[in-house]
Amino acid sequence: MTRIFLGNQIYVLLLLPLIIGGYVTLNEISGYFEVLPEINLGFWGSYFIENHFWINYLSLGLILINAVLANYLFNSNEFYERNSYIISLLYVLFMSYFHSFYQMDGVLISHTLLIFCLFQYFRLQNNSDGRKIAFNGSFLLGIAATFNPPFILFFPIVWFMITRIRPFVFREVLLATIGFALPIGYACFFVFYFYKQLHWDWYKLSENFLQNTTVIGSSVSIFILIGLLSLLTLSYKTSKSSLRFKKLLAILKLVLLVGVVIGVYEYSHDRNFEWLSVAILPLCFFYPFSFFNKSSLLLSKILFYTLFIFSLAKFFIK
């Protein structure tokens, strides 16, 4: 499976709907993730859907879109010397461990907006005006935070994401701050106008999203091993890479940091790890380099197939 996606043949993307459909079918058979008649959209509230069977298809479509967009982001910014489509496969595999894969919600929408934000930030150049890009990227990230409130943690991080590529320019940082704050301001007004109060419950996930503790412990352990292997391989790669490549990686590492922080916070409070899904996007960019490196190829394949087999087995673990 990895071999055909590591190649540069775009037709392999046609396999993604079959893989996604397979996971959805297994979930319907096992009932591992409960699909609720309710869509949680963060600050925008939760909405009851009477005939909610079509929610599955919404999430399926958005997972596919996110996977393809992430792969295009990787290839268009020349992270590797030739095109590869392993990123799309990794996104689907990693996301199959999260409830958002099987039901549309604000978390999944925030992934889409985060990817579009990275498209903007990756356009920044060291010697050109970045005000428009800084505002647009931060505005998209701010909208993402309205759908997935833990993204508010990105607020101070956007300054570092921009200055990883460009020198500090006060106007750009100011515009980025305004761009991020605007959607959140509108969302807070929306909540106060319709619900008359702001409270922490807007940040909490349903208890129905809880998974088997064995699945959580095992999957998180594998993700940690994948992350460590990826960072170790990247440390060797970056020593021989261009300055721009290092800057793009720095932005993704900041996203990884935010994902880990909010994931640890959620698990410590609710024994859940839905928010950790934020960290899988940068992992999708880091992990392929373990396949590209001959010395780590065998271990990377072992971890991949272990994660893949467990992603299927989890549906039947009670």
C-alpha positions as CSV (number, residue, x, y, z in Angstrom):
1,M,0.0,0.0,0.0
2,T,2.7,2.5,0.9
3,R,4.7,1.7,-2.2
4,I,2.0,2.9,-4.6
5,F,1.2,6.0,-2.6
6,L,4.9,6.9,-2.4
7,G,5.1,7.1,-6.1
8,N,4.2,10.1,-8.2
9,Q,1.1,8.7,-10.0
10,I,-1.9,10.9,-9.2
11,Y,-4.4,8.2,-10.0
12,V,-3.8,6.5,-6.6
13,L,-6.0,9.3,-5.1
14,L,-8.9,7.4,-6.6
15,L,-8.3,4.7,-3.9
16,L,-9.0,7.2,-1.1
17,P,-12.8,7.1,-1.4
18,L,-12.7,3.3,-1.1
19,I,-10.5,3.4,2.0
20,I,-12.6,6.1,3.6
21,G,-15.8,4.2,2.7
22,G,-14.3,1.0,4.2
23,Y,-13.7,2.7,7.6
24,V,-17.2,4.2,7.6
25,T,-18.7,0.8,6.8
26,L,-16.8,-0.9,9.6
27,N,-18.0,1.8,12.0
28,E,-21.6,1.3,10.9
29,I,-21.2,-2.5,11.4
30,S,-19.5,-2.3,14.8
31,G,-21.1,0.9,16.1
32,Y,-17.7,1.8,17.7
33,F,-18.2,5.6,17.1
34,E,-21.8,6.7,17.8
35,V,-23.1,9.0,15.1
36,L,-25.3,11.5,16.9
37,P,-28.2,13.4,15.4
38,E,-26.3,16.6,16.4
39,I,-23.6,18.7,14.8
40,N,-21.3,20.6,17.2
41,L,-19.9,23.7,15.5
42,G,-18.1,25.3,18.4
43,F,-19.0,28.9,19.0
44,W,-21.8,28.6,16.4
45,G,-23.7,26.1,18.6
46,S,-24.9,22.6,18.3
47,Y,-27.7,21.7,15.8
48,F,-30.0,18.7,16.0
49,I,-30.5,17.0,12.6
50,E,-33.7,14.8,12.5
51,N,-32.6,12.7,9.5
52,H,-28.9,12.6,10.3
53,F,-27.9,9.6,8.1
54,W,-26.4,12.0,5.6
55,I,-24.0,13.4,8.2
56,N,-21.7,10.4,7.5
57,Y,-21.4,11.4,3.9
58,L,-20.6,15.0,4.8
59,S,-17.6,14.0,7.0
60,L,-16.5,11.4,4.3
61,G,-16.4,14.2,1.7
62,L,-14.5,16.6,3.9
63,I,-12.0,14.0,5.0
64,L,-11.3,13.4,1.3
65,I,-11.0,17.1,0.5
66,N,-8.6,17.7,3.5
67,A,-6.5,14.7,2.5
68,V,-6.1,16.0,-1.1
69,L,-5.5,19.6,0.0
70,A,-2.8,18.5,2.4
71,N,-1.2,16.5,-0.3
72,Y,-1.3,19.4,-2.7
73,L,0.2,21.7,-0.1
74,F,3.1,19.2,0.3
75,N,3.8,18.8,-3.4
76,S,3.2,22.4,-4.4
77,N,5.8,23.6,-1.8
78,E,8.3,21.0,-3.0
79,F,8.9,19.4,0.4
80,Y,10.3,16.5,-1.6
81,E,12.1,16.5,-4.9
82,R,9.3,14.6,-6.6
83,N,5.6,14.4,-6.1
84,S,4.3,11.9,-3.6
85,Y,0.8,11.0,-2.5
86,I,1.5,9.3,0.8
87,I,0.4,12.4,2.7
88,S,-3.2,11.9,1.7
89,L,-3.1,8.2,2.8
90,L,-1.6,9.2,6.1
91,Y,-4.2,11.8,6.8
92,V,-7.0,9.3,6.2
93,L,-5.3,6.6,8.3
94,F,-4.5,9.0,11.2
95,M,-8.0,10.6,11.2
96,S,-9.7,7.2,11.3
97,Y,-8.9,7.1,15.0
98,F,-11.0,10.2,15.7
99,H,-14.8,10.7,16.0
100,S,-14.7,13.6,13.5
101,F,-13.9,11.1,10.7
102,Y,-17.3,9.6,11.1
103,Q,-19.4,12.6,11.9
104,M,-19.2,16.2,10.6
105,D,-18.3,18.7,13.3
106,G,-16.4,21.8,14.0
107,V,-13.1,20.0,14.5
108,L,-13.1,18.7,11.0
109,I,-14.0,22.1,9.5
110,S,-11.2,23.6,11.5
111,H,-8.8,21.2,9.8
112,T,-9.9,22.5,6.4
113,L,-9.4,26.1,7.4
114,L,-6.0,25.3,9.0
115,I,-4.8,23.8,5.7
116,F,-6.0,27.0,3.8
117,C,-4.2,29.1,6.4
118,L,-0.9,27.2,5.8
119,F,-1.4,27.8,2.0
120,Q,-1.3,31.5,2.9
121,Y,1.6,31.4,5.3
122,F,3.7,29.3,2.9
123,R,3.4,32.1,0.3
124,L,5.3,34.5,2.5
125,Q,8.6,35.6,1.1
126,N,11.5,37.1,2.9
127,N,11.8,40.2,0.7
128,S,8.2,41.0,-0.3
129,D,5.3,42.7,1.4
130,G,3.5,40.2,3.6
131,R,0.7,42.3,5.1
132,K,-2.1,40.8,2.9
133,I,-1.0,37.2,3.4
134,A,-0.5,37.7,7.2
135,F,-4.0,39.0,7.5
136,N,-5.7,36.4,5.3
137,G,-3.9,33.5,6.9
138,S,-4.7,34.7,10.4
139,F,-8.3,35.4,9.5
140,L,-8.7,31.8,8.3
141,L,-7.1,30.6,11.5
142,G,-9.5,32.8,13.5
143,I,-12.5,31.3,11.7
144,A,-11.1,27.9,12.5
145,A,-11.0,28.8,16.2
146,T,-14.7,29.7,16.1
147,F,-15.5,26.2,14.9
148,N,-12.9,24.5,17.2
149,P,-12.5,26.8,20.2
150,P,-9.2,25.2,21.4
151,F,-7.6,26.8,18.4
152,I,-7.7,30.1,20.3
153,L,-4.3,28.8,21.6
154,F,-2.9,29.8,18.2
155,F,-3.5,33.5,19.0
156,P,0.1,34.2,20.2
157,I,1.5,31.5,17.9
158,V,0.5,33.3,14.7
159,W,3.2,35.9,15.4
160,F,5.9,33.2,15.6
161,M,4.5,31.4,12.5
162,I,4.9,34.6,10.4
163,T,8.3,35.5,11.8
164,R,9.7,32.1,11.1
165,I,9.7,33.1,7.4
166,R,10.0,36.9,7.5
167,P,11.7,39.4,9.8
168,F,9.5,41.0,12.4
169,V,7.4,43.7,10.8
170,F,5.0,45.5,13.3
171,R,2.3,46.2,10.7
172,E,2.2,42.6,9.6
173,V,2.0,41.3,13.1
174,L,-0.7,43.9,13.9
175,L,-2.8,42.9,10.8
176,A,-2.3,39.2,11.8
177,T,-3.6,39.9,15.3
178,I,-6.6,41.8,13.9
179,G,-7.3,39.1,11.3
180,F,-7.3,36.4,14.0
181,A,-9.4,38.4,16.5
182,L,-12.1,39.5,14.1
183,P,-13.9,36.1,13.6
184,I,-13.6,35.4,17.3
185,G,-15.2,38.7,18.1
186,Y,-18.1,38.1,15.8
187,A,-18.5,34.6,17.3
188,C,-18.5,35.9,20.8
189,F,-21.2,38.4,19.9
190,F,-23.2,35.6,18.2
191,V,-23.0,33.5,21.4
192,F,-23.9,36.4,23.7
193,Y,-26.7,37.6,21.5
194,F,-28.4,34.2,21.2
195,Y,-27.4,32.5,24.4
196,K,-26.8,35.5,26.7
197,Q,-23.6,34.1,28.2
198,L,-20.2,32.7,27.5
199,H,-19.1,29.6,29.4
200,W,-16.6,26.8,29.2
201,D,-19.2,24.3,28.0
202,W,-18.6,25.7,24.5
203,Y,-15.2,24.1,24.6
204,K,-16.2,20.6,25.8
205,L,-16.9,17.6,23.7
206,S,-19.7,15.2,24.2
207,E,-19.0,12.3,26.6
208,N,-20.3,10.0,23.8
209,F,-17.1,10.6,22.0
210,L,-15.1,8.6,24.6
211,Q,-13.2,5.6,23.3
212,N,-12.0,2.4,24.7
213,T,-9.0,3.1,27.0
214,T,-7.0,0.3,25.3
215,V,-7.5,1.8,21.9
216,I,-6.5,5.3,23.2
217,G,-3.4,4.1,25.0
218,S,-2.2,1.9,22.1
219,S,-2.9,4.4,19.3
220,V,-1.3,7.3,21.2
221,S,1.7,5.2,21.9
222,I,2.1,4.4,18.2
223,F,1.5,8.1,17.3
224,I,4.3,9.0,19.7
225,L,6.7,6.5,18.1
226,I,5.8,7.8,14.7
227,G,6.4,11.4,15.9
228,L,9.8,10.6,17.4
229,L,10.9,8.7,14.3
230,S,9.7,11.5,12.0
231,L,11.5,14.2,14.0
232,L,14.7,12.1,14.2
233,T,14.6,11.6,10.4
234,L,13.9,15.3,9.8
235,S,16.9,16.3,11.9
236,Y,19.1,14.5,9.4
237,K,17.2,15.9,6.4
238,T,17.2,19.5,7.6
239,S,21.0,19.6,8.0
240,K,21.2,19.3,4.2
241,S,18.1,21.3,3.3
242,S,17.5,24.8,2.0
243,L,16.7,27.7,4.4
244,R,13.1,27.9,3.2
245,F,12.5,24.3,3.8
246,K,13.6,24.7,7.4
247,K,11.3,27.7,7.8
248,L,8.3,25.8,6.5
249,L,9.1,23.0,8.9
250,A,9.3,25.5,11.7
251,I,5.7,26.6,11.1
252,L,4.5,23.0,11.0
253,K,6.4,22.3,14.3
254,L,4.5,25.1,15.9
255,V,1.2,23.5,14.7
256,L,2.4,20.2,16.2
257,L,3.2,21.9,19.5
258,V,-0.3,23.4,19.7
259,G,-1.9,20.1,18.8
260,V,0.0,18.2,21.5
261,V,-0.7,20.9,24.2
262,I,-4.5,20.9,23.6
263,G,-4.5,17.2,23.2
264,V,-2.8,16.7,26.6
265,Y,-5.1,19.2,28.2
266,E,-8.2,17.5,26.9
267,Y,-7.1,14.0,27.9
268,S,-6.2,15.2,31.4
269,H,-9.6,16.7,31.9
270,D,-12.0,14.6,29.9
271,R,-10.1,11.4,29.2
272,N,-10.6,12.0,25.5
273,F,-8.2,12.9,22.7
274,E,-10.3,14.4,19.9
275,W,-8.3,17.6,20.0
276,L,-5.0,15.7,19.4
277,S,-6.2,15.4,15.8
278,V,-4.7,18.9,15.3
279,A,-1.3,17.4,15.6
280,I,-1.8,14.8,12.9
281,L,-1.6,17.4,10.1
282,P,2.1,18.2,10.7
283,L,2.7,14.5,11.3
284,C,1.4,13.8,7.8
285,F,4.2,16.1,6.5
286,F,6.9,14.8,8.8
287,Y,6.3,11.0,8.6
288,P,6.9,10.6,4.8
289,F,10.6,11.5,5.2
290,S,11.0,8.3,7.2
291,F,9.9,6.4,4.1
292,F,12.2,8.5,1.9
293,N,15.2,7.6,4.1
294,K,16.6,4.1,3.5
295,S,17.9,3.8,7.1
296,S,14.5,4.3,8.6
297,L,12.4,2.7,5.8
298,L,11.9,-0.6,7.5
299,L,10.9,0.8,10.9
300,S,8.6,3.3,9.3
301,K,6.8,0.6,7.4
302,I,6.4,-1.5,10.5
303,L,4.9,1.4,12.4
304,F,2.6,2.2,9.4
305,Y,1.2,-1.3,9.1
306,T,0.9,-1.7,12.9
307,L,-1.2,1.5,12.9
308,F,-3.2,0.4,9.9
309,I,-4.0,-3.1,11.3
310,F,-4.9,-1.6,14.6
311,S,-7.2,1.0,12.9
312,L,-9.3,-1.9,11.6
313,A,-9.1,-4.0,14.8
314,K,-10.2,-1.1,17.1
315,F,-13.8,-1.5,15.8
316,F,-14.1,-4.9,17.4
317,I,-12.3,-4.1,20.7
318,K,-14.9,-3.9,23.4
